């Protein structure tokens, strides 16, 4: 006799900030329902991406293991890399060896730094994509610092700024150069950006502004126009790429490989797939959301609520999100926080100094706190739904 199962199987791909939150909150909110949750990730270690610049500068951080964070939740953890998705048969292949069937798939594979855009970057530049690589970089950095060498950070976005400041503070005898095609902190208001530059001056960070890297060499970088900068180490933070898995699996994606989703974050081609965080092309009335932890965690929390509502036969409202701040650490003793409008353009207010440093630390530690408290309560992870800027979305 065949037994009919009614268990609703949910597979979460990726245990970064968004995937971890989705798995833990789903477990709590569906504990009275017949739901089975499986979390898939290549490593059993949870990576604090918000602190990767600290690892690169040689600081030791906590060792957070995914099974320990999931303990007591009932979530099954499968360590391995998702290598194929069959969206028609609703199956995920892990390491070309294990097959996981699903009724709903949460795609949270995130993004990484793109080293393919400039010749030599993949071969000679370091990235912050993996904590193991960041640790190896830190070991090399200490040796370079001992002889007063030079480090080049390519990319003037928030990651580039943070790691350049962190390294310069940790190793004041190093020559640290930040190379950027635009102004570092260009997304900030004038006053916050001026403070940022004063701190970089104090830390001795050299800036090459309006310069484009056209080639990375083993011991230098080549700039447009023919100039070269010596570099014992080059750290690449410019450009973002996402996993090609969704596109390869026949799921509709945009030109960048992000899954195209409807207003409830479901794939427009395969509604039983929900994309969150950096993997989703999420649009609001004010424009498209860009990938950050600030926007990623709310997509995870919303998706959990949407799944639970669906399982209970309740309506689901569209996702609404607005940016609130741009927190940037400037070493261990300083920071700048630019408060923003919903579309991430700078607002009137900003915070600096010790208060900003404490604010940034609370932001960096908030995801782990949310996971640890996830068995008991849901700590809010969304600071703004965008107000009137997103009402048209709803």
N, C-alpha and C positions, 0 to 999 in steps of 0.2 A: 504494500500500500504506500502511495506517495503522500508525504506530509507537506502541506502548503505552508510556507513561511510568510509572515507578515512583517518581519523585521525590516526597518528602513535603514539601508546601508549608506553611510556618508563617508567618503574618502576625502581627506584634506592633503593636498600636495604642497609640501614646503612647510618647514617649522621655523620660519623667520618670525618677525614681530607679529605679522597679521595671521599667519597660519596657526601659530601657538595660541593666540587669543581666540581664534575661531574654534579650535578644538576644545579648549578648556571651557569656554562659555557654552558651547553646544552641549557638552557633557552635563553641565549643571542644569541647563534649562530644559533638557530632554530626559532627565533622570526618571521621570514617571511615564515616559513613552517608550515604545518598543523600537529603539534606535541603537544602531551600532556604529561607532565612530572609529575610523582608522587614520592615523597621522603618518605620513611618509616623508622621510628626510634622509639625505645621504650620510649625515653625521649624527652621532648621538649627543653632540655638544650644542647647546644653544649659543648662538653668536650675537653679542651685543654690538650691532652695527654702529650704533650711536657713539661707541667708545673705541672704534678701531684705530683712530688717530692716537689714542693713549697707548695702545699696544705697540704701534709703530715707533713711538718715542721711548719704548723700553719699560713701560709700567706694567706691573702684574695685576690682572683683574681676577675676579671670581671665576671659578670653574663651574658652570651651570650645566648640568646634564638633563637632557630632555626626559628620560624615564623618571627622574626624581621630580621634575616639575609636574609630570602627569600623574604622579602617585596618588591613588585614591579617587581619580576621576573616572576610571573605567575605560579611558581611551586606549586603544591598542596602538602601540608604536611599531612601525616597520622601518628598520634602518636599510636604506637603499635608495638608488636613484630611479626616478620614473623615466623610463626609456621609450614608452609608447602609450598612446591613449587610443582606444577604439570607441569613439563616441556613439556609434550606431549600436554596438553590442554592450555599451556601457561597462567597459573594462579598462583597467590600468595595468600596464606591464612594468614590473620593477626589476631592474638589473637583468632584463631579458630572461628572468628565471621564475619570478612569482607573478601570478595574475590575481588582481583584486577586482571583483565585481562591485559596482556601485549603483545606487539609485539616484544619488546626487553627488556631484564632484565639486569641491571647492579648490580652485586653482590659485595657489598663492606662491608661485615660484620666484617672484621678485625680479630683481635686476642686478647687474654688475657693471663695473667699469669697462668701457670698450677700448681695448688696446689695438684694434684692427684698423683704426682710422689714420694712423701715422706709421710709416715704415720704421721698423726697428723697435717699436714700443712693446710688442708682444715678446720679443727676444731679450730686450735689455732693460725695460722699465719694470718697476715693482708696482703692485696695486694693493688696495685694502679690501680685495674681494674675499679673502679667506684669512682667518686668524692665524693659521699655521704660516702662511706667507708673511703676514705682518710680524710674527715673532722672528722669523728668519731675517727679515729686514732690520728689525731692532738689533739683532746680534751684529749684523754688518755695520749698522749705524754707529754702534759703540766703538768698533774698530776704526771707522773713518774719523770719528770725533777725536779719538786719541792722538791722531796725527794732524788734526786741524784741517780736515778736508772740506769738500764742498758737496752740498745736496741741492738738487733742483726739484721743486714741486711744480708739476704742470697742471694748470687748471685753477682758475680764480673763483670757483664756486665755494659754497660753505665748507665742503670737505677739504678742499685745498687750503683754505684759510686756516681751518682748525689744525690740520696736521703741520703746516708750516710754523704756526705759532707754538704748537706743542714741542716740536723738535728744537726750535730756536731757544725756548725757555729751558729745556732740559740740557742742551749742549750749547752754551753761549760762545764757545770757541769755534764752532762750525760756521761756515758760510752757507746760509740758507737763502735760496733764491726762489721766489714765487713768480712763475711765468703765466701770463694771462692775456687773452686777446681783448678782454674788456676790463673795466675797473673792478677790483675785488670788492665784493659787497655792493655791486651795482644795483641790486634789488632793494637795498635799504634806502632810507631817507638820508638827506645830506648830513644831518648832525650825527646820526648813528654811524654813518660811513666815515666821517671825520674822526670820530673816536676810535673806530677800528684801525684806521691808518696811524693814529698816534701810538696805539699799542704796538702795532707792527714795527714802527720806527724804534720804539723803546726796546723791543726784543731784537732789533738788528736784522729784521727780515728785508732782504733786497727785493725790490719789485721790478720786473720787466713787463711793463704794461703796453698793450697794443701789439704784442709780439706773438707770432704764430710759430709753433714748433712744426717743422716739416720732416724731421728725422731724429730718431734716438740712436745714439752710438754707444758703444760699451763704456766710454768714459766722458761723454759730452752729449749735448743736444745741439742740433742745427736749427737755426731760426731762418724764417723767410728773409731773403736779402743776402744770405750767405754767412752771417755771423754765427759763431759757435760759443757755447758756454760750457766750461769744464764741469763735469759732474761725476764724482765718485759713485754717487747713487742718484738715480732718477725715480721719482715717485709719481705715477700717473693717476690723476683724478678726473680727467676730462672725458666727457662722453659716456653715454649709458646704453647698454644693450640688454635685451630680455632673452629668456630661453626660447629657442625656436620650436619647442615641443608642440605648442598649441597650433602653430601654422602647419607644421609637419603632419599633425593629426587631423587636418581638415576642418579645424574650428576657425570661424571667421575672425580675422585679425586686421588691424590697420597697417599702414606702411611700416610702422616700427615693430610690428609683431605683437602688439597689445591686443588682448581679446576685446572685440567690440561687444559692449553690453547694452542692455535696455535700461530704463530708469530705475529698475529694481536690481541691477547688477547681475542679471542673468545673460548668458551668451545669446546673441540674437540668432545664431544658427543652431544652437543646441541648448535649449532652456534648462536642461537638467545639469548644466555646468554653470557655476557661479565664479566669477573672477574678482579677486580683491587685491588691494595694494598696488604695487608697481606693475602687476600683470594685466591690469584692466584699463581700458580706454574709457574713463568716466567723464561725462560732460555735465556741467551745471549751466544754469542760465547765464552766468558770467563768463563761461569758457570751459576748457578742459583742465581737469585736475592733474597736477604733475606729482610724480612719485616722491613721497616723503613719509616718514613714520607718522607725522602729524595727520596726514590724510589717510594713510593705510589702516591704522587701527580703527577709525570710524567705519571704514568699509567692512572690516571683519565683524565688528559689533552689529552693524546694520544687517549683514547677511545672516548672522545667527538669529536675530529677531525675525527676519523675513522667513527663514526656514521653519522656525517654531510656529509662526502665525499660519503658514501654509499647512503644516501638519495638523493644526487645530481648526482648520477651515475658516480662518479669519482673513480679512483683506490686508493687502500689503501696500503701504504708501511708498512713493518714490524716495530714493536716497537724496538727502540734502546735506551739503557740506560747504563751509566757508573757512578760509584760513584765519588764523588768529595771531600768530607770531613767527618770527624768524630768530631762533635762539642760536648763538654762536659762541663757543668757548674760545678763549684766547690764552691758552695755557691753563695751569691749575689755579692761578690767582686772579684771573680777570675774564670778562665776558661782555658781550653786548647783545641785548634783546631788542629787536625792532618789532613793535606791534603793528599789525597790518589790517587792511580791509579784507573783505571776503575773497577777493580775487588775488590776494597775496601782494598787492601793491602797498607801499608803506603808508602807515597812518601817522598821526601826530606824535604819538608817544614812543619813547624808547627807554631802556634801562641799561645802566653800565655799572662797572666795578664789582664790589663784593656782593651787592644785592643781585646783580645779574648772574654772577658766578653761582650763587645759591639757587637761583631760579633755573639755570641751565642744568645743574646737578639733579634737581627734582624732576625735570623733564626726562633726563637720561635714565633715571632709576624707576620711572613710573611704570614702564611695561612689566618689569619683573614683579613689582609690587602687585600689579593687576593679576598676574598669573598666580602668585602665592595666595592671594585672597579669593581667587576664583571659585574655590570650593564653597565659600560662605556667602560672598556678596559680589556684585559687579561694580567695580570701581569705574566711574565715568572716564571715558577715553576721548570724548569729543568736546572741544571747547566752544565750538560755534557751528551752527547749522546754516550760517550765512545771512540770516535775517531777510530783509526785503530783496537782497541780491539773488536769493535762490527761490523765492516764492513762485516764480514762473516755472521752475523745475517741478515743484509740487503740484 
